[in-house]
Structures are given as C-alpha cells and as structure tokens.
Amino acid sequence: MARLSRSGQKTGKRSAKRLILFVLIFGAAALVVSQSAPQIRRVFDPVRTTAGDRLGGGNDISLWARMSGQVARERRIRDLEAEVRELSRYKAAAISMAERLEAYENILNLVGEPPVRGVTARVTAESDGPFSQTLLANAGRSQGVEPGAIAVNEGGLVGRVIQLGEHSARVLLVTDFNSRVPVMGEVSGVRAILYGGRDGMGSLTDLPERSEFIEGERILTSAEGGAFPRGLVVGEALRSGDDWRVRFAMAERDGGYVQMVPPPVIEIPEPIEEIPAAGETGNPVQASAAQGVRQ
C-alpha cells in the first residue's frame, strides 16, 4: 500500500509539471501569434497597454515592451503622439489667424485675387526646341489657352506659355536658364529673381544686401512685373555656401498634366471727361460757410 501511495504521488507531481509546461508552451505560442496576427493583436493591445502602464509608469518604456522586443515601436509611437500634440497647437493658432485675417479683410473691404479658370492639358518633353527645357501641351488657342498663360501642376509653378498654336502650346519651364521669375520668401518676405540651372535647382539673384531668406521656407511668386500671379508655390529655399538655391516643387508632383491659367491682367481704366475747376465754369465761386463767417 505504501508503494502504491508513493507511486501515485509521483504520478500526480509529474502530471502537475506537465500541465505547467503545457501552459507555458501555450502562453509562448499565444504571444508569438499575437505579435504576428493583426486581428489577435488588436484584441491584446488594450491588455498590453494596461499591463505596460502598470509595470512601467511615466515616460519610460514599459516592461512589457522590453520583454516583447517592441522598444523601437513604443518610442516611435511616443514621438508621433508628441508631434500630434504640437501640430494641434499650430492648427489652433492657424485657425485663429485665418479667422482674424478674414475679419480684417471684411473690415477693409479688401479685393482679393480673381477666381482662376484654366485649361488642363497633357504635356510631353521637347528635345529639339529653341530652349533647353520646354514642354509641349496638347491644348492651344481653340481650347481657350491665352498667350502668356501660366502653367501649374499639383506641386506648384511649372512655367509660362511662350508660343501658342491653334491646338498646342509651348511652355518654358522655370528650370530653364532663360526663365526669370520674380519671387519672394513666404516667411521672410525677401524678394529676388529666380532663374533655372543645369543641375535642376534654381538660383536667386538681385537679393537685398541686408536681407536673407530663411532655410527651408517656401518660395512664392511675388507678382512683380505682372507676368505671374502672386502666391504660386515655386519651391523651397536652400542655403548652398554663400548663395541661395531653390528646390523646385513642380518636380515632386510630375504627373504629366498641367493647368494653364490666364495671366494676371489688370485692365487700364478708360479715360473720363475731366471735371472743370470751379473758376472755369463761368459762375462765381461760392464761398463756403466758414469763409462767410470769416468775412
């Protein structure tokens, strides 16, 4: 009987050990599956987050993330959350400034830019044209394209129509050396003349002596000279030694299509008949009430 009882105890201990081992193996397999399957991961994410907050507080990486090898993922999530909070503050400030600007425009009765209506056309590169960097668009005078039209794409300013046919147009790119575009910094307000280069970057000339652009600010058209409308995105200002260069925005969104909008034209006012002076009408000049009092 003693031997039977001892063998029974040993069998029970072995069964308990096997059960514990099975549970551990099952838990490890479940952990691996939860890391690989997105559906199961979404189920375990709340539990893991709560466990991580309990095991590791503050801004430190949780113990659960260290054990599961997700330290880099947790750090990336924390960085993105901090960036979202910072961008939320900028968004609130931008909305406030936009509302204030709209109120000022209403008070001043400011006349804004007229609505732009253009023609969208497909473009192809030209290799044997009179300029080194031009495009041919499959839309011309019959489709409503006007002489000197401005070509833009999703990224920003592309160029200007220099030759116009009945069903086609030649666009001189802003990246061409012969192109000259009056520009300004969006933040600094510094004005300059932009021309293209062989390396695909733009160069700036005629800068003020005591003013400089800000690294990374957007370069916009300034509308000086009347050839380009104001506010079109041209690119980004970059410092290159003692010079300023421009990374063109049009190259980032080269989809093969451009929109050609009419150039900014301000009509010359028609002459009106001059109002004759008071002494030239032949009638005696009537004195004002103040003059009568002084007399």
C-alpha positions as YAML, in Angstrom:
chain: A
units: angstrom
residues:
- id: 1
  name: MET
  ca: [0.00, 0.00, 0.00]
- id: 2
  name: ALA
  ca: [2.86, 2.38, 0.82]
- id: 3
  name: ARG
  ca: [4.42, 1.70, -2.54]
- id: 4
  name: LEU
  ca: [1.14, 2.39, -4.31]
- id: 5
  name: SER
  ca: [0.69, 5.67, -2.47]
- id: 6
  name: ARG
  ca: [4.22, 6.78, -3.29]
- id: 7
  name: SER
  ca: [3.81, 5.93, -6.98]
- id: 8
  name: GLY
  ca: [0.52, 7.83, -7.03]
- id: 9
  name: GLN
  ca: [2.17, 10.90, -5.55]
- id: 10
  name: LYS
  ca: [4.94, 10.76, -8.15]
- id: 11
  name: THR
  ca: [2.39, 10.42, -10.94]
- id: 12
  name: GLY
  ca: [0.47, 13.43, -9.59]
- id: 13
  name: LYS
  ca: [3.62, 15.54, -9.42]
- id: 14
  name: ARG
  ca: [4.55, 14.58, -12.95]
- id: 15
  name: SER
  ca: [1.06, 15.47, -14.17]
- id: 16
  name: ALA
  ca: [1.29, 18.88, -12.48]
- id: 17
  name: LYS
  ca: [4.68, 19.54, -14.05]
- id: 18
  name: ARG
  ca: [3.41, 18.51, -17.44]
- id: 19
  name: LEU
  ca: [0.39, 20.78, -17.03]
- id: 20
  name: ILE
  ca: [2.62, 23.73, -16.08]
- id: 21
  name: LEU
  ca: [4.91, 23.01, -19.01]
- id: 22
  name: PHE
  ca: [1.93, 22.81, -21.36]
- id: 23
  name: VAL
  ca: [0.58, 26.11, -20.07]
- id: 24
  name: LEU
  ca: [3.96, 27.79, -20.57]
- id: 25
  name: ILE
  ca: [4.29, 26.43, -24.10]
- id: 26
  name: PHE
  ca: [0.74, 27.51, -24.91]
- id: 27
  name: GLY
  ca: [1.42, 31.01, -23.50]
- id: 28
  name: ALA
  ca: [4.60, 31.37, -25.56]
- id: 29
  name: ALA
  ca: [2.78, 30.26, -28.70]
- id: 30
  name: ALA
  ca: [-0.05, 32.69, -27.97]
- id: 31
  name: LEU
  ca: [2.50, 35.51, -27.51]
- id: 32
  name: VAL
  ca: [4.11, 34.72, -30.86]
- id: 33
  name: VAL
  ca: [0.74, 34.58, -32.60]
- id: 34
  name: SER
  ca: [-0.36, 37.86, -31.01]
- id: 35
  name: GLN
  ca: [2.77, 39.56, -32.37]
- id: 36
  name: SER
  ca: [2.16, 38.31, -35.92]
- id: 37
  name: ALA
  ca: [-1.62, 38.28, -36.43]
- id: 38
  name: PRO
  ca: [-3.17, 41.79, -36.65]
- id: 39
  name: GLN
  ca: [-6.63, 40.55, -35.64]
- id: 40
  name: ILE
  ca: [-5.39, 38.95, -32.44]
- id: 41
  name: ARG
  ca: [-3.02, 41.85, -31.80]
- id: 42
  name: ARG
  ca: [-5.95, 44.27, -31.68]
- id: 43
  name: VAL
  ca: [-7.56, 42.11, -29.02]
- id: 44
  name: PHE
  ca: [-4.43, 42.03, -26.86]
- id: 45
  name: ASP
  ca: [-3.46, 45.71, -27.36]
- id: 46
  name: PRO
  ca: [-5.69, 47.08, -24.55]
- id: 47
  name: VAL
  ca: [-4.44, 44.42, -22.14]
- id: 48
  name: ARG
  ca: [-0.84, 45.04, -23.11]
- id: 49
  name: THR
  ca: [-1.26, 48.78, -22.78]
- id: 50
  name: THR
  ca: [-2.79, 48.45, -19.30]
- id: 51
  name: ALA
  ca: [-0.11, 45.99, -18.22]
- id: 52
  name: GLY
  ca: [2.60, 48.25, -19.59]
- id: 53
  name: ASP
  ca: [1.22, 51.25, -17.73]
- id: 54
  name: ARG
  ca: [1.08, 49.23, -14.50]
- id: 55
  name: LEU
  ca: [4.53, 47.76, -14.84]
- id: 56
  name: GLY
  ca: [6.29, 50.88, -16.07]
- id: 57
  name: GLY
  ca: [4.98, 54.38, -15.35]
- id: 58
  name: GLY
  ca: [5.86, 57.83, -16.59]
- id: 59
  name: ASN
  ca: [7.52, 58.36, -19.92]
- id: 60
  name: ASP
  ca: [9.75, 55.31, -19.63]
- id: 61
  name: ILE
  ca: [9.37, 52.37, -21.96]
- id: 62
  name: SER
  ca: [7.13, 49.77, -20.36]
- id: 63
  name: LEU
  ca: [8.49, 46.47, -19.13]
- id: 64
  name: TRP
  ca: [6.10, 44.63, -21.42]
- id: 65
  name: ALA
  ca: [7.56, 46.41, -24.47]
- id: 66
  name: ARG
  ca: [11.08, 45.49, -23.37]
- id: 67
  name: MET
  ca: [10.11, 41.87, -22.86]
- id: 68
  name: SER
  ca: [8.30, 41.62, -26.21]
- id: 69
  name: GLY
  ca: [11.02, 43.43, -28.16]
- id: 70
  name: GLN
  ca: [8.92, 46.44, -29.14]
- id: 71
  name: VAL
  ca: [11.04, 49.23, -27.69]
- id: 72
  name: ALA
  ca: [11.55, 50.93, -31.07]
- id: 73
  name: ARG
  ca: [7.83, 50.73, -31.81]
- id: 74
  name: GLU
  ca: [6.92, 52.27, -28.46]
- id: 75
  name: ARG
  ca: [9.43, 55.08, -28.92]
- id: 76
  name: ARG
  ca: [8.08, 55.81, -32.39]
- id: 77
  name: ILE
  ca: [4.52, 55.92, -31.04]
- id: 78
  name: ARG
  ca: [5.54, 58.34, -28.28]
- id: 79
  name: ASP
  ca: [7.35, 60.59, -30.78]
- id: 80
  name: LEU
  ca: [4.32, 60.65, -33.07]
- id: 81
  name: GLU
  ca: [1.99, 61.45, -30.17]
- id: 82
  name: ALA
  ca: [4.21, 64.36, -29.15]
- id: 83
  name: GLU
  ca: [4.29, 65.60, -32.74]
- id: 84
  name: VAL
  ca: [0.49, 65.39, -32.98]
- id: 85
  name: ARG
  ca: [0.12, 67.44, -29.80]
- id: 86
  name: GLU
  ca: [2.48, 70.08, -31.15]
- id: 87
  name: LEU
  ca: [0.72, 70.19, -34.51]
- id: 88
  name: SER
  ca: [-2.62, 70.56, -32.73]
- id: 89
  name: ARG
  ca: [-1.36, 73.76, -31.14]
- id: 90
  name: TYR
  ca: [-0.22, 75.07, -34.52]
- id: 91
  name: LYS
  ca: [-3.57, 74.13, -36.03]
- id: 92
  name: ALA
  ca: [-5.45, 76.09, -33.40]
- id: 93
  name: ALA
  ca: [-3.19, 79.10, -33.95]
- id: 94
  name: ALA
  ca: [-3.63, 78.88, -37.74]
- id: 95
  name: ILE
  ca: [-7.43, 78.72, -37.44]
- id: 96
  name: SER
  ca: [-7.41, 81.75, -35.15]
- id: 97
  name: MET
  ca: [-5.18, 83.73, -37.52]
- id: 98
  name: ALA
  ca: [-7.33, 82.77, -40.53]
- id: 99
  name: GLU
  ca: [-10.48, 83.99, -38.78]
- id: 100
  name: ARG
  ca: [-8.76, 87.20, -37.76]
- id: 101
  name: LEU
  ca: [-7.47, 87.77, -41.30]
- id: 102
  name: GLU
  ca: [-10.93, 87.21, -42.73]
- id: 103
  name: ALA
  ca: [-12.37, 89.74, -40.29]
- id: 104
  name: TYR
  ca: [-9.71, 92.30, -41.25]
- id: 105
  name: GLU
  ca: [-10.41, 91.76, -44.96]
- id: 106
  name: ASN
  ca: [-14.11, 92.31, -44.39]
- id: 107
  name: ILE
  ca: [-13.45, 95.49, -42.42]
- id: 108
  name: LEU
  ca: [-11.08, 96.87, -45.07]
- id: 109
  name: ASN
  ca: [-13.31, 95.66, -47.93]
- id: 110
  name: LEU
  ca: [-10.21, 94.12, -49.48]
- id: 111
  name: VAL
  ca: [-10.44, 92.95, -53.08]
- id: 112
  name: GLY
  ca: [-8.73, 89.57, -53.36]
- id: 113
  name: GLU
  ca: [-7.40, 87.67, -56.32]
- id: 114
  name: PRO
  ca: [-9.96, 86.90, -59.03]
- id: 115
  name: PRO
  ca: [-11.04, 83.27, -59.42]
- id: 116
  name: VAL
  ca: [-8.71, 81.28, -61.64]
- id: 117
  name: ARG
  ca: [-10.11, 79.34, -64.60]
- id: 118
  name: GLY
  ca: [-7.66, 77.33, -66.64]
- id: 119
  name: VAL
  ca: [-7.31, 74.57, -69.20]
- id: 120
  name: THR
  ca: [-5.82, 71.21, -68.20]
- id: 121
  name: ALA
  ca: [-3.66, 69.55, -70.85]
- id: 122
  name: ARG
  ca: [-1.25, 66.67, -71.22]
- id: 123
  name: VAL
  ca: [2.39, 67.62, -71.73]
- id: 124
  name: THR
  ca: [5.37, 65.90, -73.31]
- id: 125
  name: ALA
  ca: [9.05, 66.77, -73.14]
- id: 126
  name: GLU
  ca: [10.63, 68.51, -76.13]
- id: 127
  name: SER
  ca: [14.20, 67.67, -77.12]
- id: 128
  name: ASP
  ca: [14.81, 69.75, -80.27]
- id: 129
  name: GLY
  ca: [13.10, 73.02, -79.36]
- id: 130
  name: PRO
  ca: [14.61, 76.52, -79.25]
- id: 131
  name: PHE
  ca: [15.08, 76.26, -75.47]
- id: 132
  name: SER
  ca: [16.80, 73.60, -73.40]
- id: 133
  name: GLN
  ca: [13.87, 72.89, -71.08]
- id: 134
  name: THR
  ca: [10.38, 73.22, -72.52]
- id: 135
  name: LEU
  ca: [7.19, 71.21, -72.67]
- id: 136
  name: LEU
  ca: [4.59, 70.80, -75.38]
- id: 137
  name: ALA
  ca: [0.95, 70.83, -74.28]
- id: 138
  name: ASN
  ca: [-1.85, 69.35, -76.38]
- id: 139
  name: ALA
  ca: [-4.11, 72.38, -75.91]
- id: 140
  name: GLY
  ca: [-4.00, 75.72, -77.65]
- id: 141
  name: ARG
  ca: [-5.99, 78.74, -78.70]
- id: 142
  name: SER
  ca: [-9.00, 76.65, -79.73]
- id: 143
  name: GLN
  ca: [-9.23, 75.14, -76.23]
- id: 144
  name: GLY
  ca: [-9.13, 78.56, -74.53]
- id: 145
  name: VAL
  ca: [-5.42, 78.91, -73.76]
- id: 146
  name: GLU
  ca: [-4.34, 82.55, -73.77]
- id: 147
  name: PRO
  ca: [-0.94, 83.97, -74.76]
- id: 148
  name: GLY
  ca: [1.40, 84.15, -71.77]
- id: 149
  name: ALA
  ca: [-0.70, 81.67, -69.75]
- id: 150
  name: ILE
  ca: [0.80, 80.29, -66.53]
- id: 151
  name: ALA
  ca: [1.33, 76.52, -66.31]
- id: 152
  name: VAL
  ca: [0.99, 74.88, -62.90]
- id: 153
  name: ASN
  ca: [0.69, 71.32, -61.63]
- id: 154
  name: GLU
  ca: [-0.04, 69.69, -58.26]
- id: 155
  name: GLY
  ca: [3.32, 70.79, -56.87]
- id: 156
  name: GLY
  ca: [3.35, 74.41, -57.97]
- id: 157
  name: LEU
  ca: [4.57, 76.64, -60.78]
- id: 158
  name: VAL
  ca: [5.74, 74.80, -63.92]
- id: 159
  name: GLY
  ca: [6.38, 77.59, -66.40]
- id: 160
  name: ARG
  ca: [4.87, 80.06, -68.83]
- id: 161
  name: VAL
  ca: [3.43, 79.72, -72.32]
- id: 162
  name: ILE
  ca: [5.83, 81.37, -74.76]
- id: 163
  name: GLN
  ca: [4.40, 80.08, -78.06]
- id: 164
  name: LEU
  ca: [0.75, 79.39, -78.75]
- id: 165
  name: GLY
  ca: [-0.77, 77.48, -81.62]
- id: 166
  name: GLU
  ca: [-4.27, 76.53, -82.56]
- id: 167
  name: HIS
  ca: [-4.16, 73.16, -80.80]
- id: 168
  name: SER
  ca: [-0.83, 73.18, -78.92]
- id: 169
  name: ALA
  ca: [1.32, 75.38, -76.72]
- id: 170
  name: ARG
  ca: [5.00, 75.53, -75.80]
- id: 171
  name: VAL
  ca: [5.73, 76.04, -72.11]
- id: 172
  name: LEU
  ca: [9.08, 77.41, -70.95]
- id: 173
  name: LEU
  ca: [9.90, 75.70, -67.66]
- id: 174
  name: VAL
  ca: [11.05, 77.63, -64.63]
- id: 175
  name: THR
  ca: [14.05, 75.28, -64.56]
- id: 176
  name: ASP
  ca: [15.37, 76.78, -67.83]
- id: 177
  name: PHE
  ca: [18.24, 79.25, -67.63]
- id: 178
  name: ASN
  ca: [16.34, 81.75, -69.79]
- id: 179
  name: SER
  ca: [13.41, 81.80, -67.37]
- id: 180
  name: ARG
  ca: [13.14, 84.75, -64.99]
- id: 181
  name: VAL
  ca: [10.53, 84.68, -62.23]
- id: 182
  name: PRO
  ca: [10.12, 87.38, -59.55]
- id: 183
  name: VAL
  ca: [9.80, 85.54, -56.24]
- id: 184
  name: MET
  ca: [9.65, 86.20, -52.52]
- id: 185
  name: GLY
  ca: [10.07, 84.25, -49.30]
- id: 186
  name: GLU
  ca: [6.82, 83.19, -47.66]
- id: 187
  name: VAL
  ca: [8.10, 83.95, -44.15]
- id: 188
  name: SER
  ca: [10.98, 86.40, -44.63]
- id: 189
  name: GLY
  ca: [9.31, 88.42, -47.40]
- id: 190
  name: VAL
  ca: [12.66, 88.85, -49.15]
- id: 191
  name: ARG
  ca: [12.27, 89.43, -52.88]
- id: 192
  name: ALA
  ca: [14.57, 88.21, -55.63]
- id: 193
  name: ILE
  ca: [14.70, 86.98, -59.23]
- id: 194
  name: LEU
  ca: [14.74, 83.24, -59.86]
- id: 195
  name: TYR
  ca: [16.33, 81.53, -62.83]
- id: 196
  name: GLY
  ca: [16.98, 77.87, -63.62]
- id: 197
  name: GLY
  ca: [20.20, 75.92, -63.73]
- id: 198
  name: ARG
  ca: [21.63, 72.81, -65.33]
- id: 199
  name: ASP
  ca: [21.55, 70.84, -62.08]
- id: 200
  name: GLY
  ca: [17.77, 71.05, -61.78]
- id: 201
  name: MET
  ca: [17.98, 73.63, -59.00]
- id: 202
  name: GLY
  ca: [17.04, 77.28, -59.16]
- id: 203
  name: SER
  ca: [19.32, 80.21, -58.37]
- id: 204
  name: LEU
  ca: [18.36, 83.56, -56.85]
- id: 205
  name: THR
  ca: [19.76, 86.90, -57.88]
- id: 206
  name: ASP
  ca: [19.13, 90.59, -57.19]
- id: 207
  name: LEU
  ca: [18.78, 89.94, -53.45]
- id: 208
  name: PRO
  ca: [18.76, 92.85, -51.00]
- id: 209
  name: GLU
  ca: [22.10, 93.41, -49.31]
- id: 210
  name: ARG
  ca: [20.89, 93.26, -45.71]
- id: 211
  name: SER
  ca: [18.15, 90.66, -46.01]
- id: 212
  name: GLU
  ca: [18.29, 86.90, -46.38]
- id: 213
  name: PHE
  ca: [15.88, 84.05, -46.86]
- id: 214
  name: ILE
  ca: [15.10, 81.52, -44.15]
- id: 215
  name: GLU
  ca: [16.37, 77.99, -44.61]
- id: 216
  name: GLY
  ca: [13.50, 75.72, -45.64]
- id: 217
  name: GLU
  ca: [10.88, 78.42, -46.25]
- id: 218
  name: ARG
  ca: [8.66, 78.24, -49.30]
- id: 219
  name: ILE
  ca: [9.42, 80.44, -52.28]
- id: 220
  name: LEU
  ca: [6.36, 82.08, -53.87]
- id: 221
  name: THR
  ca: [5.79, 84.27, -56.89]
- id: 222
  name: SER
  ca: [5.72, 87.96, -55.99]
- id: 223
  name: ALA
  ca: [3.66, 89.22, -58.99]
- id: 224
  name: GLU
  ca: [6.19, 91.96, -59.71]
- id: 225
  name: GLY
  ca: [6.18, 92.85, -63.37]
- id: 226
  name: GLY
  ca: [2.70, 91.39, -63.86]
- id: 227
  name: ALA
  ca: [3.82, 88.21, -65.66]
- id: 228
  name: PHE
  ca: [2.93, 85.81, -62.83]
- id: 229
  name: PRO
  ca: [0.14, 85.96, -60.25]
- id: 230
  name: ARG
  ca: [1.03, 86.38, -56.62]
- id: 231
  name: GLY
  ca: [1.37, 83.42, -54.25]
- id: 232
  name: LEU
  ca: [2.13, 80.47, -56.56]
- id: 233
  name: VAL
  ca: [4.41, 77.93, -54.92]
- id: 234
  name: VAL
  ca: [7.77, 77.73, -56.70]
- id: 235
  name: GLY
  ca: [9.91, 75.67, -54.34]
- id: 236
  name: GLU
  ca: [11.92, 75.62, -51.13]
- id: 237
  name: ALA
  ca: [14.86, 77.85, -50.17]
- id: 238
  name: LEU
  ca: [18.16, 76.07, -49.51]
- id: 239
  name: ARG
  ca: [21.49, 77.50, -48.44]
- id: 240
  name: SER
  ca: [24.44, 76.49, -50.65]
- id: 241
  name: GLY
  ca: [27.60, 78.11, -49.33]
- id: 242
  name: ASP
  ca: [27.16, 81.87, -49.71]
- id: 243
  name: ASP
  ca: [24.37, 81.50, -52.26]
- id: 244
  name: TRP
  ca: [20.69, 80.65, -52.03]
- id: 245
  name: ARG
  ca: [19.23, 77.88, -54.18]
- id: 246
  name: VAL
  ca: [15.67, 76.71, -54.75]
- id: 247
  name: ARG
  ca: [14.41, 73.13, -54.90]
- id: 248
  name: PHE
  ca: [11.54, 73.28, -57.36]
- id: 249
  name: ALA
  ca: [8.18, 71.99, -56.15]
- id: 250
  name: MET
  ca: [6.98, 71.06, -59.64]
- id: 251
  name: ALA
  ca: [9.40, 68.12, -59.78]
- id: 252
  name: GLU
  ca: [7.78, 66.46, -56.76]
- id: 253
  name: ARG
  ca: [4.37, 66.12, -58.47]
- id: 254
  name: ASP
  ca: [5.19, 65.46, -62.09]
- id: 255
  name: GLY
  ca: [2.03, 63.70, -63.24]
- id: 256
  name: GLY
  ca: [2.24, 64.54, -66.94]
- id: 257
  name: TYR
  ca: [-0.54, 67.15, -66.84]
- id: 258
  name: VAL
  ca: [-0.53, 70.91, -66.34]
- id: 259
  name: GLN
  ca: [-3.21, 73.51, -65.89]
- id: 260
  name: MET
  ca: [-2.73, 76.65, -67.96]
- id: 261
  name: VAL
  ca: [-4.39, 79.64, -66.33]
- id: 262
  name: PRO
  ca: [-4.72, 83.11, -67.87]
- id: 263
  name: PRO
  ca: [-2.00, 85.61, -66.96]
- id: 264
  name: PRO
  ca: [-2.85, 88.32, -64.44]
- id: 265
  name: VAL
  ca: [-4.16, 91.23, -66.47]
- id: 266
  name: ILE
  ca: [-5.27, 94.45, -64.83]
- id: 267
  name: GLU
  ca: [-7.36, 96.47, -67.22]
- id: 268
  name: ILE
  ca: [-6.29, 100.04, -67.84]
- id: 269
  name: PRO
  ca: [-9.04, 102.41, -66.75]
- id: 270
  name: GLU
  ca: [-10.79, 104.22, -69.55]
- id: 271
  name: PRO
  ca: [-10.27, 107.97, -69.60]
- id: 272
  name: ILE
  ca: [-13.19, 110.03, -68.40]
- id: 273
  name: GLU
  ca: [-14.05, 113.64, -69.01]
- id: 274
  name: GLU
  ca: [-12.13, 115.94, -66.76]
- id: 275
  name: ILE
  ca: [-14.23, 117.78, -64.21]
- id: 276
  name: PRO
  ca: [-13.71, 121.50, -64.77]
- id: 277
  name: ALA
  ca: [-12.44, 123.57, -61.92]
- id: 278
  name: ALA
  ca: [-14.78, 125.87, -60.04]
- id: 279
  name: GLY
  ca: [-13.30, 129.04, -61.60]
- id: 280
  name: GLU
  ca: [-13.52, 127.70, -65.17]
- id: 281
  name: THR
  ca: [-17.32, 127.24, -65.26]
- id: 282
  name: GLY
  ca: [-18.07, 130.93, -65.72]
- id: 283
  name: ASN
  ca: [-20.07, 131.02, -62.47]
- id: 284
  name: PRO
  ca: [-18.82, 132.92, -59.49]
- id: 285
  name: VAL
  ca: [-17.14, 130.83, -56.87]
- id: 286
  name: GLN
  ca: [-19.44, 130.39, -53.93]
- id: 287
  name: ALA
  ca: [-17.77, 130.86, -50.62]
- id: 288
  name: SER
  ca: [-18.16, 128.21, -48.01]
- id: 289
  name: ALA
  ca: [-19.95, 128.73, -44.77]
- id: 290
  name: ALA
  ca: [-16.68, 129.07, -42.95]
- id: 291
  name: GLN
  ca: [-15.44, 131.71, -45.41]
- id: 292
  name: GLY
  ca: [-18.70, 133.62, -44.98]
- id: 293
  name: VAL
  ca: [-18.30, 133.63, -41.23]
- id: 294
  name: ARG
  ca: [-14.73, 134.89, -41.53]
- id: 295
  name: GLN
  ca: [-15.88, 137.65, -43.87]
...
